[in-house]
Amino acid sequence: MSTQKDIAEPSYLDYKGKYKGIFSWIFSTDHKRIGLLYLFSILTFFVVGATLGLLMKFELIAPGKTVMSAQAYNAFFTLHGIVMIFAVVIPGLPAVFGNFMLPIMIGAKDVAFPRLNLMSWYLYVIGVSLVIVSQFAGEGPPDTGWTFYAPYSFRTAGNMLPAVFGAFVLGFSSILTGLNFLVTMHRMRAPGMTWLKMPLFPWTLYATGWVQLLATPVIGITLLMIIAERTLNIGFFDPTLGGDPILYQHLFWTYSHPAVYIMILPAMGAISEIITTFSHKTIFGYKFMVASVLAIAFVGYFVWGHHMFTSGMSGTALYTFSLLTFLVAIPSAIKVFNWISTMHKGSIDLQTPFYWAIAFIFVFMIGGFSGLILGSLAANVHLHNTHFVVAHFHFIVFGGTGFAFFGAAHYWFPKITGKMYDTRWANIGLILFFIGFITLYSPMFVLGIEGMPRRYYDYDEVFHAGNIISTMGSWVLYSGLAIIIINLFSSLRSGTKALADPWGGKTLEWTIPSPPPIENFDETPIITKGPYEYK
Amino acid sequence: MSTGTEIHRDDLASKTGMWLFLFTEMLLFAGLFIVYSVYRYRNATAFHLAAHELSVFIGTVNTIILLISSSTIAMSITAIQKKNKKLSLLLLGITILLGLVFLVNKYFEWGHHIRENIYPGSAVLAQRGQGDVLFYGLYFFMTGLHALHIIIGLIFIAVVGRLILKDKIKSDNYVLLENSGLYWHLVDLIWIFLFPLFYLIT
């Protein structure tokens, strides 16, 4: 490591490197700048995906055709799914806050492979570009949904190849990020930081890294097989050639179920950081938190079958997958109990990030419990492919990861930008976002139980009332989102200067100036205490 | 943007990263091995008969070629450790040559099948039934993907060879050579699985 000690080191934002202007960003190998590159690209695609969702909800405000045709609706939910899953939620917390905070939180100057890190971002951009190209080139946009189920994915006239290959490239980008983080944590922790002195956000990134590494190649090869199927007519999943479409589903969910843990684990890590900081109290049951993260990542590999309860499986397989699905709930519940116990007798400082964390726990619990309903076999047969699944999924992935993302954004905003944001507008945005969220997705539970299927642009008159409420919720949600984003951006200009440790956090990122200097630490910190030592 | 410090070198980190990457490569092929086993189980007879049509001779020759090439790249690492730049380059050259011979053999093998109108999507193959369609589909896809890995490996080794030539890789800094060796061993290892699956198990 460098021993250079420059007291007045410029912050990473002011640093003048080899390149100027935009090139000082897109050629930068600094983990902090790469984190922000990801932040801006992910935020852009998030707004794109959210707008698609808004339009879909508008289509559903009344039965029959409202604003778009059936085919357009199919294309919309496909693009919404691909963009949101592969380009927003999976890279969301790891690539943005993981990149920015992980090296700082473990006392390192950068990740283990800075250039590989930049390459991951380029792959990300290439992947998303391919997905976008698929919308305009060829014979019309893809219409399979983000799951690319066989055999439709190679029968449809839609322009599947760029979309599928784009998802493949995004997966590759995700693998490289995970690999980078794993090596970083193994090799670059500050002296004295033993594994059990590592903060929880890095711990969740560690588990996520393994999931990215061990699950993503499977979707990679599956997507390549879809490509081969379409171009070479090989017959892997084509029943007319002897292939088995169910096998595709197995392979797909072998990745895509662990992928939801890629989405949720770093979210849980960020929430753990927020709750302990604003409770000014050591996290309750640190070792249990670590163990539950690893347990979720491990058991998460063996539950993919619960996406396929109605696809045709043996009774033994059904019971096994159902049981394992219930088992995953245990470590998740441990985390919720520990968050609540951390608040108990803490000196709680009610700030915006803490509100986000509370909202996260609330929606995450609803999402989790509805997941158990879907995990039980009898209920699943009734609810499969209804709006109930859509509601459950959005409560976990948007409610879980999305709330944690914005919570983390409000938590680390002062550190990243060196500015404080307007708390009042931040809270107003949060309230609208929360009300809109609940109004948008709760009616879907009821609609699903009543039997409204997902992925249709039309529905029976009996579902009308619920859909009107849901659509109105989407407007509130969207306006809340707009306020949040506008508030954060305007705070860049008008915000007051942030202190090094505005919240009273104890992890390493709060020991350095805001925004961090280019080298993160003047001197490599020596760790003697656990991560959350409050007196 | 360089961060202003000297480049921090950590060979163990590079090797750890490479091992993790090889892990993902293995899982990439694992997906195909699963597909193979499922369809072999369902079409046992057809797979059995089709496997007889592949040339065990060429398969064996290619296996031996790859095994030798793995040992030459390993020796090349030892040579650079002993500061023998010339020998190291020579051994890398032999490795690349062997890799190319493997590809040429593969080309003749594939060409033979294609001349007989046996390739994915051909009418002749479709007539022979679903088991054959799947066997040859998997054969072309898996050996094709493996050949792609050979090509990537050869490019990797060539780049490393150039760096040795320019003295960028020396006896005190040869982790990149080791990583190219690791990658080449993986390519070799995957072939060790492909060879029995398609040629030997009948």
Interface residues (C-beta under 8 A of the other chain):
Chain A: M1 S2 Q4 Y15 G17 K18 Y19 S24 F27 S28 T29 D30 R33 K109 D110 A112 F113 L116 I175 L179 N180 L182 V183 H186 R187 M188 L213 L214 T216 P217 V218 G220 I221 T222 L224 M225 A228 L232 N233 I234 G235 F236 L241 G242 G243 D244 L247 L251 I518 E519
Chain B: M1 S2 T3 G4 T5 E6 H8 D10 L12 A13 S14 T16 G17 L20 F21 F23 T24 E25 L27 L28 F29 A30 G31 L32 I34 V35 V38 Y39 R42 N43 P120 G121 A126 G129 Q130 G131 V133 L134 G137 L138 F140 F141 L145
